Amino acid sequence: MGYILQVSVINPPALVKKIGRTTYIVRIHFSETSTETMSDKIKRMLKNEIRQMG
């Protein structure tokens, strides 16, 4: 007999930052199938940003 696991996320993790009268809410989600570590992702994003600046 097979089982189905259903996960319901009501309030995913979020970062909240208030700047002046504006509040920024950034929701976080993680891929179950990702092969890239968080460190690798940040390095890749920084390299891309530097490449665009140069």
Secondary structure, 3 states (H helix, E strand, C coil): CCCCCCCCCCCCCEEEEEECCEEEEEECCCCCCCCCCHHHHHHHHHHHHHHHHC
